[in-house]
Amino acid sequence: MKIERLDTALGARISAVNLSVPDGLDQAGLRSAWLDHGVLLFHGQNLSPTALVQFSALFGDLEPPPASETGTRDELAGQPVWYISNVVENGKAIGSLGAGEAEWHTDMSYLPEPPTASILFAQEVPHTGGNTSFADMEAAWAAIPDDLCQAIAGRTIHHDSSTTSVGETRRGYDGVSDVREAPGASHPAIRTHPETGRPSLYLGRRRNAWIEGMDLAESEALLDRLWEHCRRPEFAWTHVWQAGDVVMWDNRRLIHRRDPFEASSRRIMLRTQVAGDRPF
Ligand code: SIN
């Protein structure tokens, strides 16, 4: 296995590995590279849904698909793997998130115990667009201006579960009219990584967030300033996908977003998530 740091804010490329043969992998080396670099990129992989599940399970128990998943393909039935895709078959989307922009977010931070790792395998990608960016919230916390640090230290953020990162209301939920009453979970705004001990900002996503106990207008203004800081390009890396890429990121430390792409092109990603723990 070869580990090369990417020439950017975060991430490493791992080569000379075949993820479809989990027994042959250096599990400890992979875990340590993932913790060091935040996001790992593997090119040229060929994984069935079952093989992706087996690889992902090296990192812990897997989450079942979120309730909002509407997948139609039988090969995934009963497995902890689903599609992120805009492809429609027999009049129904095979996966979620369509072709629109997905805003910066942490996966499923609206759960009491959000996932530790998220893994995407690119089966089909469009010629342009659909790039995924990752930003390091440890670096964002380390570089936070003093006044923002004082304003957010010790605070808790409420994370809304009703709305996806592309702004759709999930099945079974109503729209949010007052963010203070949104369904979801609350977590410390600055969390400590349970494996490395390092602190990071933990904002979840901007939409429908609320800094608990704060007046609404004050919370909105502070969240806007925090997000402006987190979106600074020096914390981020953008991945331009090729079919066969696997990307695995530390969902406790990073946020990510996706560019929109042409709705008439096809993008099919297989997705797994490793079950998590309560942020502290
Ligand atoms: C996501 O936002 O979780 C999906 C990212 C992607 O489609 O690249």
Residues whose N, C-alpha, C, O or C-beta is under 5 A from the ligand:
A	BS01	SIN	I84 A102 G130 T132 R258
